[in-house]
Amino acid sequence: MAAPDTRARYPSLEGQPVFITGGATGIGAAIVRGFARNGAKVAFVDLDEAAGLALAEETGAAFSMQDVTDVVGLQAAIEAFAQGGSGLSILVNNVANDARHEVADVTPDSWRNNLSVNLDPVFFASQAVLPHLKAAGGGAIVNLSSLQAIIADANLPAYVASKSAILGLTKSLARAAGPDRIRVNAVTPGWIMTEKQKRLWLTEEAHAEWRKACCLKEDIQPDDVADLVLFLASDDARMITGQSFAIDAGRT
C-alpha cells in the first residue's frame, strides 16, 4: 500500500485555472503536479515536448510546446487558455535557464538571450494575465527568482541580474495590481535537487560545502518548492503580496 500523501491541501485551488511557464521538468513539473493534486485546471508551456506530453498525460493538465522568448507566442498561449472557457486566476512564472557563464565570455547577444529566457517572460506573461485576473475579481502571480539573487555566484552574472530583477519586478507588479485584489509574490529557491542539477553540477565536494552552509542538513526537493508556491497561490495567503520567500534550508 502506498504511503498516504501528507502534503497540505488547499481547497481554494479547486477548479482554479492556472498557467505555468517551464512546467515540463524539475521544479516546474512538481508545481504542475501540485496544482493538479489540488484539483486546479492547469495549463503549462515548455520547450521539452516529450516531457511535457508525458506530464500532461499523467496529470490531466493541458500542455503546449512554446519558446518563451517568443513573446507574441507566449502571450497567445495564455490568451488561448483563458479564452478556452477556463479564464485565469493564477500565474506561475517558473521558466529559467541557469547555464553557467563567465564574465569574460558574456557578449551582448548572450546577455540579451539570458534575459529573454530568465526575465522577459516574467513581465510579459504577467502583462497578458493581469486583465484576466482583474476580470475574475482577483488572483495570484508567483514568480520564481533564485537564491542567486542574494548570494550571487561569480559564474552566473546574467542569470543573477535576471533573478535579482524579478524581486524588484514582483514588488512593482504587486503595487500596480493590488487595487484589483491581485497578489504578486516571489520564491527564491536554493539548491534544489532536480535531475538536471544532479546530472550537471552535483559533486561530493559541492554537496558537502552546501550542506555545511545550511541550517538544515537535508536536500531540498522540487516538491518543497511546489508546496510553497501552492500556499502563496491559495487563499491561505490572501493578505500576502509584494514579498519574497527563500526556501534554502537556512543557507541565508
NORURZI-V387736 format. One line per field, one symbol per residue. ss: DSSP state (H for helix, E for strand, C for the rest). phi: phi as a letter, one per 30 degrees, with the letter a starting at -180 (. if undefined). burial: 1 if it has 24 or more other C-alpha atoms within 12 Angstrom, else 0. A space follows every 50 residues. Layout:
BEGIN
ss=???
phi=???
burial=???
END
This chain:
BEGIN
ss=CCCCCCCCCCHHHCCCEEEEECCCCHHHHHHHHHHHHCCCEEEEEECCHH HHHHHHHHHCCEEEECCCCCHHHHHHHHHHHHHHHHCCCEEEECCCCCCC ECHHHCCHHHHHHHHHHHCHHHHHHHHHHHHHHHHCCCEEEEEECCCHHH HCCCCEHHHHHHHHHHHHHHHHHHHHHHHHCEEEEEEEECCECCHHHHHH CCCHHHHHHHHHHCCCCCCECHHHHHHHHHHHHCHHHCCCCCCEEEECCC CC
phi=.ddddcddcbeddeiddbcbcicdbheedddedddddcidccbbbadddd ddddddddcidcbbdaddddddddddddddddddjdiabbbccceabced adedcdceddddddddccbeddddddeddeddddddiklbbbcccaeddc chddcbeddedddddddddeddddddceeciccbbbccdddcdddddddc bdbeddddddeddcdccbddcedddedddeedddddcdccaicbbdbbhi dc
burial=00000000010111011111111111111111111111111111111100 11101100101111111110100111111111000111111111111100 00000000001011111111111111111111110001111111111111 10000111111111111111101100110011111111111111001000 00000000010000000011111111111111111010011111111110 10
END
